[in-house]
């Protein structure tokens, strides 16, 4: 099981990175990305610390930790530059907090993330078919989420992604221990979105391929 969307005390999560990693490892995860919420005010603080955590724990644990960031509530016009800044700081996985119907995310965020070169568009809500087509063309993964609330639109995201052929990934958006899930439950979330066990396997392959692309491992 690979999960590329998790939070720690460095944003609004409740666990320090080492405890999050251990709890994820205990759940059977083989790889994870720590992607705390960030913008231009705090990325230079968060990302170097996540790199240090990954350097410290990788090799000492069975789970592979990837340093990342979730760009959150940044004005759409500033998202591409923020993505570039995150990569310059060393973030290996760059997620953008999509237009979930649970929060007042600015309209246009989904498309700015896609055009700006994010790796994953998290919980994209009622994403348009044109944005799904753009995600396919730009090789941006669309997230099916296990996060309560954000998951309400999983079926919509899955239906359009399947219709267009856009690639998807399954993540938890973990903020606390109760958000962590194992492989079996993750597969059930995918089934609940109207997809199949084969789709779940493909999503996990997509996550592994992204890690390989960004880290070489």
VENKAUR-V253137 format. One record per residue. PHI is phi in radians with two decimals (* if undefined). NEAR is the number of other ideal C-beta (glycine too) atoms within 12 Angstrom. Layout:
phi=[PHI | PHI]
near=[NEAR | NEAR]
//
This chain:
phi=[* | -2.09 | -2.30 | -1.89 | -2.55 | -2.53 | -2.20 | -2.20 | -1.14 | -1.33 | -2.40 | -1.98 | -1.46 | -1.92 | -1.94 | -1.25 | -1.00 | -1.16 | -1.23 | -1.03 | -1.10 | -1.16 | -1.15 | -1.16 | -1.05 | -1.10 | -1.30 | 1.76 | -1.24 | -1.77 | -2.69 | -2.66 | -2.01 | -1.64 | -2.28 | -1.12 | -1.12 | -2.62 | -2.52 | -1.21 | -1.40 | -2.36 | -1.09 | -1.24 | -1.58 | -1.27 | -1.07 | -1.04 | -1.25 | -1.21 | -1.11 | -1.12 | -1.07 | -1.08 | -1.08 | -1.29 | -1.63 | -1.13 | 1.71 | -1.61 | -2.23 | -1.31 | -1.34 | -1.75 | -1.86 | -2.03 | -1.37 | -2.58 | -2.75 | -1.99 | -1.25 | -2.26 | 0.98 | -1.43 | -0.95 | -0.87 | -1.12 | -1.74 | -1.11 | -0.99 | -1.16 | -1.22 | -1.06 | -1.04 | -1.07 | -1.06 | -1.16 | -1.07 | -1.37 | 1.91 | -1.13 | -1.53 | -2.08 | -1.99 | -1.85 | -2.04 | -1.21 | -1.37 | -1.43 | -0.94 | -1.33 | -1.52 | -2.43 | -1.46 | -1.20 | -1.09 | -0.98 | 1.69 | -1.09 | -0.99 | -1.22 | -1.10 | -1.14 | -1.16 | -1.21 | -1.41 | 1.57 | -1.09 | -1.40 | -2.36 | -1.75 | -1.33 | 0.41 | -1.36 | 1.07 | -1.53 | -1.02 | -1.39 | -1.16 | -1.15 | -1.22 | -1.13 | -1.07 | -1.17 | -1.08 | -1.07 | -1.13 | -1.67 | 1.03 | -1.71 | -1.36 | -1.71 | -1.60 | -1.66 | -2.03 | -1.59 | -1.24 | -1.01 | 1.52 | -1.06 | -1.28 | -0.99 | -1.74 | -0.96 | -1.08 | -1.11 | -1.06 | -1.12 | -1.09 | -1.21 | -1.10 | -1.16 | -1.11 | -1.54 | 1.58 | -1.35 | -1.40 | -2.18 | -2.51 | -1.88 | -2.33 | -1.78 | 0.99 | -1.11 | -2.11 | -2.56 | -0.95 | -1.18 | -1.44 | -1.20 | -2.33 | -1.69 | -1.07 | -1.09 | -1.20 | -1.04 | -1.11 | -1.22 | -1.08 | -1.12 | -1.08 | -1.14 | -1.46 | 1.58 | -1.82 | -2.18 | -1.01 | -1.10 | -1.13 | -1.05 | -1.05 | -1.10 | -1.06 | -1.16 | -1.14 | -1.08 | -1.12 | -1.11 | -1.14 | -1.15 | -1.04 | -1.06 | -1.08 | -1.57 | -2.11 | 1.38 | -2.19]
near=[35 | 38 | 52 | 51 | 51 | 53 | 39 | 37 | 23 | 32 | 37 | 23 | 30 | 21 | 28 | 20 | 40 | 25 | 24 | 40 | 37 | 22 | 31 | 41 | 26 | 18 | 30 | 21 | 35 | 24 | 36 | 46 | 49 | 49 | 48 | 41 | 34 | 40 | 28 | 25 | 17 | 26 | 37 | 21 | 20 | 38 | 38 | 22 | 29 | 45 | 29 | 20 | 34 | 35 | 18 | 17 | 28 | 28 | 12 | 16 | 25 | 19 | 34 | 34 | 42 | 47 | 42 | 50 | 51 | 53 | 49 | 39 | 25 | 36 | 19 | 27 | 15 | 23 | 39 | 27 | 21 | 39 | 38 | 19 | 27 | 44 | 25 | 17 | 27 | 26 | 40 | 36 | 47 | 44 | 51 | 52 | 45 | 51 | 37 | 35 | 20 | 21 | 19 | 12 | 31 | 24 | 17 | 24 | 37 | 41 | 31 | 34 | 44 | 37 | 24 | 33 | 28 | 46 | 44 | 52 | 51 | 52 | 45 | 45 | 34 | 24 | 43 | 23 | 21 | 17 | 35 | 34 | 21 | 28 | 39 | 25 | 18 | 27 | 22 | 39 | 47 | 50 | 53 | 54 | 47 | 39 | 35 | 20 | 18 | 32 | 33 | 20 | 31 | 41 | 22 | 29 | 47 | 35 | 23 | 32 | 39 | 28 | 16 | 23 | 16 | 36 | 33 | 46 | 48 | 48 | 50 | 44 | 43 | 40 | 30 | 21 | 20 | 17 | 32 | 37 | 33 | 21 | 26 | 15 | 23 | 39 | 26 | 21 | 39 | 38 | 22 | 22 | 33 | 21 | 27 | 18 | 18 | 14 | 29 | 31 | 21 | 26 | 44 | 32 | 20 | 31 | 40 | 26 | 22 | 36 | 34 | 18 | 17 | 30 | 25 | 10 | 18]
//
